[in-house]
């Protein structure tokens, strides 16, 4: 049993300082068979803690039906982390965001009419109580206070951005529920309120502003440590989008060092992103959740892993020293480097981070005088943008760093490790014994070993130090790209098909004996497999599958919580041309007539929100396939509808309008007083432009469509407030029914836009007015879920209609792979009964991860292809190299 306490400097476990250096690994984004591998690589990256969300909807598929087994065994994940040597932070929500379907909430909640989530709505509270009782029963006995590894539990997540009124009451309810369930470790509340919730520690999320957030937390709550709960080293990806502006390894390393200089702890979000298997992606989020994190989706270290590993080791080993230090005046520094000096009983640390100032190219070195050194030291910044220079620092028993222009990683397995740029000159003194020379050259991963007054000192360049690993037996190993804690598993991350070139490897035993040898490359040589022996089955419902709508057509209310729903006009439409429009639908609806696809309404390359031209050569029902590409997971409202949940217009047309724009002197009072305004950061002095549009003369009802992403606007019909949309960065289109608004005035107010011309241009480019006639009400529609496979037919022809395709391929059991869809256009893939997720030709990734744990010597693959293109030889299963090898 361990007691955990804290003050304004540090956490303490049984009185000893514990500096959190954490990384996010979500158990639900990696198969249970790989938990040990991922968590060991987390430990070996210099982290001492792992953080995980808990996805409520991953465990409770329907009210009261919970699953905590297999890949869903949260308790086992926590136990594995603890056995490896990691502490654990658990974030059970109930809401988590996490680019996960519905922010982790179970979609069955939406079957309750008028329900609101993340507040005190009785139906939501009843369900949340049931979930919290379950999940807290898993977490509570695994707290460090009861002998387990859990040191912190989070209450909800980023609540400020929900815009819910009365949010503090809801968070206090969750906190109280946690305490009553036996949670006695610290509860953190990452919710960005101006005042923290009582009995919680406020934490924050960010990246480029991470150092400023640390200072803000110290100011807001001086009696608690500063923890950045989500330090973003990358970002997620969306279907059809470009890869995001990922952060470089140097940026992430520099900011991590900057947080340490400010006495701030951090949790990488994500350290390992993993994969959104099945249909659990958030709205239009891609299957890969790689996040450009230090450990890739396929569990391989990348450049970010190696460089940030050095910052992590500094934070883990120096953090407890930093906790007892105070900021002091820094010595004068020549060069454009931010300098922060901390000093305490154990000595002094000088943190230097490169700053760019007004110059395009920064200085790559600095000049700093230290007391007791006859010449100033000259740290360099060629391979990293931050260094830590010690001065009279008592690093460990028997080790005093008098000075160095090298960064101390700490004492690893009895060796003091100092790091600098490859080939750069260095000066240092340990225990009163001075040394100088050159850091090992580029390409040399071995250390320069020195013995200074009974202290073993290794001087290493960044590449070498980032590949220096401790083992559980006290051995140090340098030269491999990865060494497991046991010291038996190693990795050469070289070109495809090999595990790197031969390298010099240095091993130092726990007794201090050093051996050097050359390790040869290992070839793997696994070739791609082309699935064959294809068969197919229609994915279109049979006549007997169709039924009247149970409710309004919304997928969850029709019993479909993820994926697809089929709709059909109950009656045949006459032959002719139609302009089909969906005033109440989400994401994508594909229309079928005359035995073929007529087009897709919604989002996607080549698709449209405008009325869709459809021709019927003979009398027939029109058929619609709606794809729910993930429920909203951030902001408000979360309770969005999916599928076709309203009438369908068979004859709609876009109306041409002329906007008239002007500057608005002040945002309207009714908006300033609304509880959502604060999440959009709109105030009385926010500049705004107003656009007036006269609705053309129409014979039918009119819909206003906001088709661009991330629009902040307020809409009025005549002088009556109709709606407002402060959905910062949200992904789906918005449709508003104006009813019979012929000849009336529509006004759009754009907070933050002071230029009327730009506001008018934004209106023309971002909004559509659609007149609807010949509408079929919801009562005139039939519904069917995606059908089960009844019969397989030989071959894999291009049917042009959604179809399942089944093939087989041989493989080396347990070897990792990726699936390349080839001609298949859009759908999802199941391998040996395991759904590896959605695929879509719009990308951004061309291949999809297949865990080795599900692969056998003979394998079955089933592909649902919405486009019915059929299989060809371009579909392939390809190997992933390199692999971890046992020594």
C-alpha positions in Angstrom: 0.0 0.0 0.0 1.3 3.5 -0.8 0.1 6.9 0.3 0.0 9.6 -2.4 0.1 13.3 -1.5 1.2 16.5 -3.2 2.1 20.1 -2.7 2.9 23.0 -5.1 6.2 21.3 -6.1 5.6 17.6 -6.6 3.6 14.5 -6.0 4.8 12.2 -3.2 4.4 8.5 -3.0 5.1 7.4 0.6 6.9 10.6 1.1 9.3 10.2 -1.9 9.0 12.7 -4.8 7.4 11.3 -7.9 7.7 13.3 -11.1 5.0 12.3 -13.6 6.4 11.7 -17.1 3.5 10.0 -18.9 2.3 8.9 -22.2 -1.2 8.1 -23.5 -1.8 4.5 -24.6 -5.5 3.6 -25.0 -6.1 -0.1 -24.4 -9.1 0.0 -26.8 -6.9 1.0 -29.7 -4.5 -1.9 -29.5 -5.2 -5.6 -29.2 -4.7 -7.1 -25.8 -2.0 -9.4 -27.3 0.2 -6.3 -27.9 -0.4 -4.5 -24.5 2.9 -5.8 -23.1 4.9 -4.8 -26.1 3.5 -1.3 -26.2 3.8 -0.7 -22.5 7.4 -2.0 -22.4 8.3 0.5 -25.2 6.5 3.2 -23.2 8.7 2.4 -20.1 11.8 2.2 -22.3 11.0 5.6 -23.7 11.9 7.1 -20.3 8.3 7.4 -19.1 7.2 6.3 -15.6 3.4 6.6 -16.1 0.9 5.6 -18.7 -2.5 7.2 -19.2 -5.6 5.7 -20.7 -9.2 6.8 -21.3 -12.0 4.4 -20.8 -14.5 4.3 -23.7 -18.0 3.6 -22.1 -19.5 2.5 -25.4 -16.7 0.0 -25.9 -18.0 -1.8 -22.8 -21.8 -1.3 -22.7 -23.4 -2.2 -26.0 -27.0 -1.9 -24.7 -28.4 -0.9 -21.3 -27.0 -3.1 -18.6 -25.0 -5.3 -20.9 -21.3 -4.9 -20.1 -18.2 -6.6 -21.4 -14.8 -6.4 -19.6 -13.1 -9.3 -21.2 -10.4 -9.8 -23.8 -9.5 -6.6 -25.6 -12.0 -4.9 -23.2 -10.3 -6.1 -20.0 -9.3 -2.7 -18.5 -8.3 -4.3 -15.2 -5.8 -6.6 -17.0 -4.3 -3.6 -18.9 -3.8 -1.7 -15.6 -2.2 -4.9 -14.1 0.1 -5.3 -17.0 1.3 -1.7 -16.8 1.9 -2.1 -13.1 3.9 -5.3 -13.5 6.1 -3.6 -16.1 6.8 -0.8 -13.7 4.5 2.0 -14.8 2.1 4.0 -12.8 -1.3 4.6 -14.3 -3.6 7.6 -14.8 -7.2 6.5 -15.7 -9.6 8.9 -17.4 -13.0 7.1 -17.3 -15.2 10.1 -18.4 -18.0 9.2 -18.7 -17.4 11.5 -21.7 -13.8 11.3 -23.1 -13.8 13.0 -26.6 -10.7 11.2 -27.9 -11.9 11.4 -31.6 -14.0 8.4 -30.6 -17.5 7.7 -31.7 -19.9 9.9 -29.6 -17.0 10.9 -27.3 -17.3 7.4 -25.7 -21.0 7.7 -24.8 -23.2 4.8 -25.9 -25.5 5.7 -28.8 -28.4 3.8 -27.1 -28.8 7.0 -25.0 -30.3 8.7 -28.1 -33.3 6.3 -28.0 -34.6 8.5 -25.1 -36.5 11.4 -26.7 -35.1 14.8 -25.8 -32.2 13.4 -23.9 -29.2 15.7 -23.2 -25.8 14.3 -22.2 -23.1 15.5 -19.9 -25.6 17.2 -17.6 -28.1 16.3 -15.0 -30.8 14.9 -17.3 -32.4 12.0 -15.4 -32.0 9.4 -18.1 -28.3 10.4 -18.6 -27.6 10.3 -14.9 -29.2 6.9 -14.5 -27.1 5.4 -17.3 -23.9 7.2 -16.1 -24.4 5.9 -12.6 -24.7 2.3 -14.0 -21.5 2.8 -16.0 -19.5 4.5 -13.2 -20.5 1.8 -10.7 -19.0 -0.8 -13.2 -15.8 1.1 -14.2 -14.9 2.4 -10.7 -15.2 -1.2 -9.4 -12.4 -2.0 -11.8 -10.2 1.0 -11.0 -10.6 1.3 -7.2 -8.9 -1.9 -6.1 -6.0 -1.1 -8.4 -5.1 2.3 -6.8 -1.7 2.7 -5.4 -3.3 3.2 -2.0 -4.4 -0.5 -2.2 -1.2 -1.9 -3.7 -1.9 -1.2 -7.4 -0.4 1.2 -9.9 -3.2 3.8 -10.3 -2.1 7.2 -9.0 -4.8 9.5 -10.5 -8.3 9.4 -11.9 -9.9 12.1 -14.1 -13.3 13.6 -13.8 -15.0 14.1 -17.2 -12.9 15.9 -19.9 -12.6 19.5 -21.4 -16.0 20.3 -20.0 -15.7 24.0 -20.7 -16.1 23.3 -24.4 -19.3 21.5 -24.0 -21.1 24.8 -23.4 -23.5 23.1 -21.0 -25.0 25.4 -18.3 -24.6 24.2 -14.7 -21.5 22.2 -15.6 -19.9 22.6 -12.2 -22.7 20.8 -10.6 -22.3 17.9 -13.0 -18.6 17.6 -12.4 -19.1 17.7 -8.7 -21.6 14.9 -9.0 -19.1 12.8 -10.9 -16.4 13.6 -8.3 -18.7 12.7 -5.5 -19.6 9.4 -7.2 -15.9 8.6 -7.6 -15.2 9.3 -3.9 -18.2 7.3 -2.8 -16.9 4.4 -4.9 -13.6 4.4 -3.0 -11.4 6.6 -5.3 -8.9 8.1 -2.8 -6.1 9.0 -5.2 -6.0 12.5 -6.6 -8.9 13.4 -9.0 -7.8 15.7 -11.8 -10.3 17.9 -13.7 -9.1 18.9 -17.1 -11.9 21.3 -17.8 -10.4 24.8 -18.2 -12.7 26.5 -15.7 -11.5 29.8 -14.2 -11.7 28.2 -10.8 -10.9 24.5 -10.2 -13.6 22.1 -8.8 -13.1 21.5 -5.1 -11.2 18.4 -4.2 -9.7 18.1 -7.7 -6.4 19.1 -9.3 -6.9 21.3 -12.4 -4.9 20.2 -15.4 -4.7 21.6 -19.0 -4.2 20.5 -22.6 -2.1 22.1 -25.3 1.1 22.0 -27.4 2.8 25.1 -28.6 1.5 27.0 -25.5 2.5 24.2 -23.1 5.1 26.2 -21.3 2.7 29.1 -20.8 0.0 26.6 -19.5 2.4 25.3 -16.9 2.9 28.9 -15.6 -0.8 29.4 -15.7 -1.4 26.3 -13.5 1.3 27.4 -11.0 -0.5 30.7 -10.8 -4.0 29.3 -10.5 -3.3 26.6 -8.0 0.0 27.2 -6.2 -0.7 24.3 -3.8 -0.7 21.7 -6.5 1.8 20.5 -9.1 1.4 21.6 -12.7 0.5 18.8 -15.1 -0.3 19.1 -18.8 -2.7 16.2 -19.3 -2.5 16.3 -23.1 0.7 17.4 -24.6 0.1 16.9 -28.3 3.1 15.7 -30.3 0.9 15.3 -33.4 -2.7 15.3 -34.5 -5.4 13.0 -35.9 -6.4 12.7 -39.6 -9.7 12.9 -41.4 -11.0 11.2 -44.5 -10.1 13.0 -47.7 -7.9 15.5 -45.9 -4.2 16.3 -46.1 -2.0 15.1 -43.4 -2.0 17.6 -40.6 0.8 20.0 -39.7 2.5 17.5 -37.4 5.1 18.8 -35.0 8.7 17.9 -35.5 10.7 15.9 -33.0 12.9 18.9 -32.2 9.8 21.0 -31.4 8.3 18.3 -29.1 11.7 17.7 -27.4 12.2 21.5 -26.9 8.8 22.0 -25.3 9.2 19.0 -23.0 12.5 20.5 -21.8 10.8 23.9 -21.5 8.0 22.5 -19.3 10.6 20.8 -17.0 12.4 24.1 -16.7 9.1 25.6 -15.4 8.6 22.7 -13.0 5.8 21.2 -15.2 4.9 17.6 -15.7 3.4 16.2 -18.9 1.5 13.4 -20.5 2.0 12.9 -24.3 -1.3 12.6 -26.1 -0.7 10.4 -27.8 2.4 8.5 -27.0 1.0 5.5 -28.9 -2.0 6.3 -31.0 -3.0 2.9 -32.4 -6.0 2.1 -34.5 -9.7 2.7 -34.4 -10.8 -0.9 -35.1 -14.4 -1.6 -36.1 -16.6 1.4 -36.6 -15.6 3.5 -33.5 -14.1 6.5 -35.4 -15.3 10.0 -34.6 -17.0 12.0 -37.3 -15.1 11.6 -40.6 -12.0 10.5 -38.6 -9.8 8.0 -40.4 -9.2 4.5 -39.1 -5.6 5.1 -38.2 -5.1 7.0 -35.0 -1.3 7.1 -35.5 -1.3 10.8 -34.4 2.3 11.0 -35.6 3.1 9.9 -32.0 6.5 8.7 -30.9 5.5 5.1 -31.2 3.8 4.5 -34.6 0.5 2.8 -35.2 2.5 -0.4 -36.0 4.4 -0.2 -32.7 7.7 1.0 -34.1 9.9 3.7 -32.7 10.3 6.7 -34.9 12.5 9.9 -34.9 10.2 11.5 -32.4 10.5 8.5 -30.1 14.2 8.8 -30.0 14.7 12.5 -29.5 11.8 12.9 -27.0 13.2 10.0 -25.1 16.1 12.2 -24.1 13.7 14.8 -22.7 11.8 12.1 -20.9 14.9 10.7 -19.2 15.8 14.2 -18.1 12.3 14.8 -16.7 12.2 11.4 -15.0 15.7 11.6 -13.4 16.0 15.4 -12.9 12.3 16.2 -12.1 12.6 15.2 -8.4 15.6 17.6 -8.1 13.8 20.3 -10.0 10.9 20.0 -7.6 13.1 21.3 -4.8 14.6 24.2 -6.8 13.6 27.8 -7.2 14.2 30.1 -10.1 17.3 32.3 -9.8 19.0 34.9 -12.0 20.7 33.3 -15.0 24.3 34.2 -16.0 24.6 36.4 -19.1 24.2 34.3 -22.3 25.5 35.2 -25.7 23.2 33.9 -28.4 19.4 33.8 -29.0 18.6 31.2 -26.3 15.9 31.4 -23.7 17.6 30.8 -20.3 16.0 29.6 -17.1 18.2 28.8 -14.1 16.9 26.8 -11.1 18.8 26.4 -7.9 18.4 24.4 -4.7 20.2 22.5 -2.0 21.3 19.9 -4.6 22.8 22.5 -7.0 21.9 24.4 -10.1 20.5 23.6 -13.5 20.6 26.0 -16.4 18.0 25.4 -19.1 18.8 26.9 -22.5 16.2 26.7 -25.4 16.8 28.0 -28.8 14.6 31.0 -29.7 14.3 32.4 -33.1 13.6 36.1 -32.3 13.5 38.3 -35.4 16.0 36.3 -37.4 15.2 33.6 -39.9 18.1 31.3 -38.9 18.9 31.1 -35.1 22.3 30.8 -33.6 23.4 27.2 -33.3 25.5 27.8 -30.2 25.6 29.9 -27.0 28.3 31.2 -24.7 27.7 31.1 -21.0 30.1 31.8 -18.1 29.7 29.6 -15.0 31.3 30.1 -11.6 34.5 28.1 -11.1 35.2 27.7 -14.8 38.1 29.7 -16.2 36.6 29.9 -19.7 32.9 30.2 -20.7 31.1 27.1 -21.8 29.8 26.8 -25.4 26.8 24.5 -25.7 25.7 23.8 -29.3 22.2 23.3 -30.8 22.8 21.4 -34.0 20.9 18.2 -33.2 18.4 19.6 -30.7 17.0 22.9 -29.7 17.4 22.6 -25.9 20.2 21.7 -23.5 20.5 21.5 -19.7 23.8 22.6 -18.1 24.5 21.5 -14.5 26.5 23.5 -12.0 27.7 21.9 -8.7 24.8 19.5 -9.1 24.7 16.5 -6.7 23.1 14.1 -9.2 23.4 11.0 -7.1 25.4 9.6 -4.2 29.0 10.0 -5.1 28.3 12.0 -8.3 28.6 15.8 -8.3 28.5 17.5 -11.7 30.7 20.6 -11.2 29.9 21.9 -14.7 29.3 20.7 -18.2 28.2 22.0 -21.6 26.4 18.7 -22.1 22.9 17.6 -21.0 22.8 15.1 -18.1 20.3 12.3 -18.6 20.9 11.1 -15.1 22.6 8.1 -13.7 21.5 5.0 -15.6 22.5 1.6 -14.2 25.4 3.3 -12.3 26.7 5.3 -15.3 26.4 9.1 -15.5 25.3 9.8 -19.1 26.0 13.2 -20.7 24.7 14.1 -24.1 25.8 16.6 -26.8 25.9 17.2 -30.5 27.8 14.7 -32.6 31.4 15.8 -33.1 31.1 18.9 -31.0 33.8 19.9 -28.5 32.8 19.5 -24.8 34.1 20.5 -21.4 32.9 19.0 -18.1 34.0 18.3 -14.6 32.7 15.5 -12.3 33.7 15.1 -8.7 36.4 17.8 -9.2 38.0 16.0 -12.1 37.9 18.0 -15.4 37.7 16.5 -18.9 37.4 17.8 -22.4 37.3 16.4 -25.9 34.9 15.7 -28.6 31.5 14.1 -28.5 31.5 10.8 -30.6 31.0 11.6 -34.3 27.8 11.3 -36.3 27.0 7.6 -37.0 28.8 6.4 -33.9 26.3 5.1 -31.4 28.9 4.0 -28.8 29.8 6.1 -25.8 33.1 7.8 -25.0 33.6 6.2 -21.6 35.5 8.1 -18.9 36.3 7.4 -15.3 36.3 10.6 -13.2 37.0 10.3 -9.5 35.3 6.9 -9.1 32.3 8.0 -11.3 31.7 6.2 -14.6 30.8 8.8 -17.2 29.6 8.1 -20.7 29.7 11.0 -23.3 27.3 10.3 -26.1 25.8 12.0 -29.1 22.0 12.4 -29.4 21.6 9.4 -31.7 23.6 7.1 -29.5 22.0 8.3 -26.2 18.5 7.9 -27.6 19.4 4.3 -28.3 20.9 3.6 -24.8 18.6 1.2 -22.9 18.6 -0.1 -19.3 17.4 -3.6 -18.6 15.7 -5.0 -15.5 18.9 -6.8 -14.6 20.9 -3.5 -14.4 22.6 -3.9 -17.8 23.2 -1.0 -20.2 22.9 -1.7 -23.9 23.9 0.8 -26.6 23.7 0.4 -30.4 20.4 -1.3 -31.0 17.3 0.7 -32.0 15.3 -0.8 -29.2 16.0 -3.2 -26.3 13.2 -4.7 -24.2 13.3 -4.4 -20.4 14.3 -8.1 -20.2 17.3 -7.4 -22.4 16.4 -10.3 -24.7 14.4 -8.5 -27.3 16.1 -6.1 -29.7 15.4 -4.2 -32.9 17.3 -2.8 -35.9 14.9 -0.3 -37.6 16.5 -0.4 -41.0 15.3 -0.5 -44.6 12.3 -2.6 -45.6 13.2 -6.3 -45.7 16.1 -6.0 -43.3 16.6 -5.0 -39.7 19.4 -2.5 -40.4 23.0 -2.8 -41.2 25.6 -4.4 -38.9 26.4 -2.2 -35.9 28.8 -1.9 -33.0 26.9 -2.8 -29.8 28.1 -2.0 -26.3 26.9 -3.9 -23.3 27.7 -3.0 -19.7 26.7 -5.6 -17.1 25.4 -4.7 -13.7 28.8 -5.6 -12.3 30.4 -2.9 -14.5 32.0 -5.2 -17.1 31.8 -3.7 -20.7 31.8 -5.7 -23.9 31.8 -4.6 -27.5 30.8 -6.6 -30.5 29.4 -6.1 -34.0 25.8 -7.3 -34.5 24.8 -8.3 -38.0 21.7 -7.3 -39.8 18.8 -9.8 -39.8 16.8 -10.3 -43.0 13.1 -11.1 -42.7 12.1 -11.6 -46.3 8.3 -12.0 -46.0 6.5 -11.3 -49.3 3.1 -9.7 -49.9 0.1 -12.0 -50.3 -2.7 -11.5 -52.8 -6.1 -12.8 -51.6 -7.7 -15.2 -53.9 -10.6 -17.7 -54.2 -13.1 -14.8 -54.1 -16.8 -15.1 -53.6 -19.5 -12.5 -53.2 -22.9 -11.7 -51.6 -25.2 -8.8 -52.1 -25.4 -6.2 -49.3 -28.8 -4.9 -50.4 -31.7 -5.9 -48.2 -34.1 -8.6 -49.5 -37.8 -7.7 -49.9 -38.7 -9.3 -46.6 -36.1 -7.2 -44.7 -37.8 -3.8 -45.1 -40.1 -2.5 -42.3 -41.8 0.8 -41.5 -39.8 3.2 -39.4 -39.9 2.6 -35.6 -39.3 6.3 -34.9 -38.2 9.1 -37.2 -35.5 7.3 -39.1 -32.5 8.3 -36.9 -30.2 5.3 -36.9 -29.9 4.8 -33.2 -33.7 5.1 -32.8 -34.0 2.5 -35.5 -31.7 0.2 -33.6 -28.5 0.8 -35.6 -25.8 2.3 -33.4 -22.9 2.3 -35.9 -22.4 2.0 -39.6 -25.2 1.8 -42.2 -28.9 2.1 -42.6 -31.0 1.4 -45.7 -34.0 3.5 -46.6 -36.6 3.0 -49.4 -39.6 4.9 -50.5 -42.7 2.8 -49.4 -44.3 3.5 -52.8 -42.9 3.4 -56.3 -42.1 6.8 -57.9 -43.2 7.4 -61.4 -40.7 7.3 -64.3 -39.0 10.7 -64.8 -36.2 13.0 -63.6 -35.8 14.0 -60.0 -33.7 16.4 -57.9 -33.4 14.4 -54.7 -32.5 16.4 -51.6 -32.2 15.4 -47.9 -33.2 18.3 -45.6 -32.7 16.1 -42.5 -29.8 13.7 -43.1 -26.2 13.3 -42.0 -22.9 12.5 -43.5 -23.5 10.6 -46.7 -26.6 9.2 -48.5 -26.1 7.2 -51.7 -29.1 7.0 -54.0 -29.9 4.0 -56.2 -32.4 3.9 -59.1 -32.7 1.8 -62.3 -30.4 -0.9 -60.7 -27.4 1.4 -60.4 -25.9 4.1 -58.2 -27.2 7.6 -59.1 -24.8 9.5 -56.9 -24.1 10.4 -53.3 -25.4 13.3 -51.4 -23.2 14.6 -48.5 -19.5 14.8 -47.9 -16.8 13.2 -49.9 -14.8 13.7 -53.0 -17.2 14.3 -55.9 -20.2 14.4 -53.7 -22.6 17.2 -53.1 -25.0 18.8 -50.6 -27.0 20.3 -53.4 -30.0 18.5 -54.9 -28.9 15.3 -56.6 -30.1 14.6 -60.2 -31.7 11.1 -60.4 -33.5 9.5 -63.3 -36.0 6.6 -63.0 -36.7 4.9 -66.4 -39.6 3.0 -65.0 -41.9 3.1 -61.9 -39.9 1.9 -58.9 -39.0 2.7 -55.2 -35.9 4.8 -54.7 -33.4 3.2 -52.4 -31.0 5.2 -50.1 -27.9 3.9 -48.2 -26.9 6.2 -45.3 -23.5 5.8 -43.8 -22.9 7.1 -40.3 -19.3 8.1 -40.4 -18.9 8.5 -36.6 -20.9 10.5 -34.1 -19.8 13.9 -32.9 -17.3 13.7 -30.1 -16.5 17.3 -29.2 -18.3 20.5 -28.2 -22.1 20.7 -28.6 -24.5 19.4 -29.4 -23.3 15.9 -29.1 -26.8 14.6 -29.6 -26.7 14.9 -33.4 -28.8 12.7 -35.6 -27.5 10.1 -38.1 -29.1 8.6 -41.2 -32.2 10.0 -42.9 -34.3 11.4 -40.0 -36.8 13.5 -41.9 -38.6 14.0 -45.2 -37.0 13.5 -48.6 -37.6 16.0 -51.3 -37.9 14.6 -54.8 -37.9 18.0 -56.6 -35.6 20.5 -55.0 -33.6 23.4 -56.4 -30.9 25.8 -55.2 -32.2 29.3 -55.1 -29.9 32.2 -56.2 -29.6 35.0 -53.6 -27.8 38.3 -53.4 -26.2 39.0 -50.0 -26.0 42.6 -48.7 -23.3 43.1 -46.0 -22.5 45.7 -43.4 -20.5 46.2 -40.2 -22.4 45.4 -37.0 -21.7 47.7 -34.2 -22.3 45.2 -31.4 -23.1 41.5 -31.1 -26.8 41.2 -30.2 -27.6 41.2 -26.5 -29.5 37.9 -26.6 -26.4 36.2 -27.9 -24.0 37.7 -25.3 -26.3 36.4 -22.6 -26.4 32.9 -23.9 -24.4 30.1 -22.2 -22.8 29.0 -25.5 -21.2 32.3 -26.2 -18.3 31.9 -23.8 -17.1 28.7 -25.5 -16.8 30.7 -28.7 -15.0 33.5 -27.0 -17.5 36.1 -28.2 -17.9 39.3 -26.1 -19.4 42.7 -26.4 -16.3 44.1 -28.1 -16.0 41.3 -30.6 -16.1 42.7 -34.2 -18.9 41.4 -36.3 -20.4 41.7 -39.8 -24.0 41.2 -40.7 -25.3 39.8 -44.0 -28.9 40.3 -45.2 -30.4 37.9 -47.7 -34.0 38.2 -49.0 -35.4 34.7 -49.5 -36.6 34.4 -53.2 -40.3 33.8 -53.9 -40.8 30.0 -53.4 -43.8 27.7 -53.6 -42.3 25.1 -51.1 -40.4 25.1 -47.8 -36.8 26.3 -47.8 -33.7 24.9 -46.1 -30.6 26.9 -45.2 -27.5 24.8 -45.5 -24.1 25.7 -44.0 -21.9 23.5 -46.0 -18.4 24.8 -45.0 -16.6 23.6 -41.9 -15.9 25.6 -38.8 -18.4 28.3 -39.4 -19.3 30.6 -36.4 -22.5 32.4 -37.2 -25.9 33.6 -35.8 -29.0 33.3 -38.0 -32.2 35.4 -37.8 -35.4 35.1 -39.8 -36.7 38.6 -40.1 -36.0 39.9 -36.5 -36.5 36.6 -34.7 -33.4 34.7 -33.6 -33.5 31.3 -35.4 -30.3 29.6 -34.5 -26.7 30.1 -33.6 -23.7 27.9 -34.4 -20.5 28.2 -32.5 -19.1 24.9 -33.6 -15.4 25.7 -33.6 -13.8 23.5 -36.3 -16.7 21.0 -36.4 -16.9 18.7 -39.4 -20.5 18.1 -40.5 -22.8 20.3 -42.5 -25.7 22.0 -40.8 -29.2 22.2 -42.2 -31.9 24.5 -40.9 -35.6 24.3 -42.0 -36.9 27.9 -42.6 -40.3 26.6 -43.5 -42.4 28.7 -46.0 -40.0 31.7 -45.8 -40.8 33.0 -49.3 -40.0 36.8 -49.5 -38.8 37.0 -45.9 -35.4 38.4 -44.8 -32.7 36.1 -43.5 -29.9 37.7 -41.5 -26.5 36.1 -40.8 -24.2 37.6 -38.2 -20.5 36.6 -38.2 -18.6 37.3 -34.9 -15.0 37.9 -35.5 -15.4 39.1 -39.1 -15.2 42.9 -39.4 -14.9 43.1 -43.2 -18.4 43.2 -44.8 -17.1 42.1 -48.2 -15.5 39.0 -46.7 -18.7 38.3 -44.9 -20.7 38.5 -48.1 -18.1 36.3 -49.9 -18.3 33.8 -47.0 -22.1 33.7 -47.3 -22.0 33.0 -51.1 -19.4 30.3 -50.7 -20.6 28.6 -47.5 -24.4 28.6 -47.6 -27.1 27.2 -49.9 -30.8 28.1 -50.0 -32.7 25.1 -51.2 -36.4 25.1 -52.1 -38.1 21.7 -51.5 -41.2 20.4 -53.3 -42.8 16.9 -53.7 -41.6 15.8 -50.3 -42.0 12.2 -49.0 -42.5 12.3 -45.2 -40.8 9.9 -42.8 -44.0 7.9 -42.7 -43.5 7.2 -46.4 -40.1 5.5 -45.9 -39.2 1.9 -45.1 -36.0 0.9 -43.2 -33.6 -2.0 -43.1 -30.2 -2.5 -41.4 -27.2 -3.8 -43.3 -28.3 -7.4 -44.0 -26.5 -10.5 -42.8 -24.7 -12.7 -45.4 -27.1 -15.5 -46.5 -25.3 -17.1 -49.4 -21.9 -16.8 -51.1 -21.7 -16.8 -54.9 -18.5 -17.7 -56.7 -16.3 -14.9 -58.1 -15.9 -11.2 -57.2 -17.7 -9.3 -60.0 -18.3 -5.6 -60.1 -22.0 -5.4 -59.2 -22.2 -1.6 -58.9 -24.3 -2.2 -55.8 -22.9 -2.6 -52.2 -21.6 -6.1 -51.8 -19.6 -8.4 -49.5 -16.5 -10.0 -51.0 -14.8 -13.0 -49.3 -11.3 -14.2 -50.1 -8.4 -16.1 -48.5 -4.7 -15.8 -48.2 -1.8 -17.6 -46.6 0.5 -15.9 -44.1 3.2 -16.5 -41.5 1.2 -16.9 -38.3 1.6 -13.9 -35.9 3.4 -11.6 -38.3 2.2 -8.0 -38.6 0.7 -6.8 -41.8 -1.2 -4.1 -43.6 -4.1 -4.4 -46.0 -4.0 -2.5 -49.3 -7.6 -2.2 -50.7 -6.7 -1.9 -54.4 -9.8 -1.4 -56.5 -12.2 -1.5 -53.5 -13.6 2.0 -52.9 -15.2 2.4 -49.5 -16.4 0.2 -46.7 -14.8 -1.9 -44.0 -12.7 -5.1 -43.7 -13.0 -8.1 -41.5 -10.0 -10.5 -41.2 -10.6 -13.8 -39.4 -13.7 -12.4 -37.8 -11.9 -9.2 -36.5 -13.0 -5.9 -38.0 -9.8 -3.9 -38.8 -11.9 -0.8 -39.6 -13.1 1.4 -42.3 -11.2 2.0 -45.6 -11.9 4.7 -48.2 -10.0 5.5 -51.3 -10.0 9.2 -50.5 -7.3 8.5 -47.9 -5.2 9.9 -46.3 -3.6 6.5 -45.7 -3.3 3.9 -48.6 -3.0 0.9 -46.3 -4.7 -0.3 -43.1 -3.1 -2.1 -40.1 -3.8 -5.8 -39.5 -2.6 -7.0 -36.1 -0.4 -10.0 -36.2 -2.3 -11.6 -33.3 -5.3 -12.3 -35.6 -3.3 -13.8 -38.5 -2.9 -17.5 -39.0 -1.3 -19.6 -41.7 -4.7 -19.7 -43.6 -6.8 -16.6 -43.4 -10.3 -15.4 -44.4 -10.9 -11.8 -45.5 -14.3 -10.2 -45.9 -14.6 -6.8 -47.5 -17.8 -4.7 -47.5 -17.5 -2.5 -50.6 -20.2 0.2 -50.9 -19.3 0.8 -54.5 -19.5 -2.9 -55.5 -16.4 -2.7 -57.6 -15.3 -6.2 -57.1 -11.8 -7.6 -56.2 -8.7 -7.7 -58.4 -5.1 -8.5 -57.9 -4.3 -5.0 -56.6 -5.8 -5.9 -53.3 -3.0 -7.2 -51.1 -1.8 -8.1 -47.6 1.7 -6.7 -47.1 4.3 -7.4 -44.4 5.5 -5.0 -41.8 9.2 -4.8 -41.2 11.2 -4.7 -39.0 10.1 -6.9 -36.1 11.3 -7.3 -32.6 13.8 -10.2 -32.5 14.7 -12.3 -29.5 18.5 -12.3 -28.8 
